[in-house]
Amino acid sequence: MAIAAAKKALLAANKVPSDIDMVIVSCAYTQRSYPAIAIEVQSALGIDGFGFDMLVACSAATFGLQRAVDAIKAGSSKGVLVINPELTSPQVNYMDRDSHFIFGDVATAVVVESSQTCQSTHSFDVLSTKCITSYSNNIRSNFGYTTRVTDEEPYSADMLFHQNGRKVFKEVCPMAAEHIENHLKSEGIRVSQLKRWWLHQANINMNLLISKRLLGRDATLEEAPVVLNEYANTASAGSIIAFAKFHDDLSVGDIGVICSFGAGYSIGSLILRKR
């Protein structure tokens, strides 16, 4: 999944493996702890440099992108490939009526580089990034490498995905709205200046509430596109799918925000401007 998405991203960015020297595989679950999936992907793509995995649940993509932006700014990398292979279905409890229908499996990938080397037709400047975390148990996965040495049944339902949906909705929505608002303010950008909101695709009601709190009205589908009906909740990949499918129509100078929120709690955002 990661390799397929990476090849599409490289093609869209007019890049070849020699243009990349850093690979980040950032997602909710990886199939093993080591060797890192990112290093295996790096090898399969023929990329010289280094790679590592990141696990930040549904904010993994935005957190990975922040790390990529920082690496480019610092000059420690010439090109970063951020990949989000979200294989969530193995952690779904299909006997839980509250969650079994929520998730979908997909992979996304983004190329981050300096503006001096960018050759893509549809590219964006990253004006700013912002990430925060605040500990909560309301979204949790208990399966881990110590499971086999405990007295618990290693494949019991308790080891799978858990969510206290009502608490998550009540607590995360105001946190996400405040996060976006503060991020925009720090850059001197008004909410009214945003052309597009690429929000985390977990729950349509969460997105409606967040955008309404910020805009003072319901957001249109053009302003805040939705991909839930086609892909379901794909963890960290959701906001990136929305971005990938709904950015070609933007004009030079248009500003948008990618924002994800999820377990941790974790919230990540990037303010983008069309080049």
Beta strands, then each sheet from edge to edge (+ up, - down):
strand 1: 22-27
strand 2: 50-55
strand 3: 79-86
strand 4: 106-113
strand 5: 124-133
strand 6: 139-141
strand 7: 161-163
strand 8: 194-199
strand 9: 255-262
strand 10: 266-274
sheet 1: 2+ 1+ 3+ 4-
sheet 2: 5+ 10- 9+ 8+
sheet 3: 6+ 7-
end
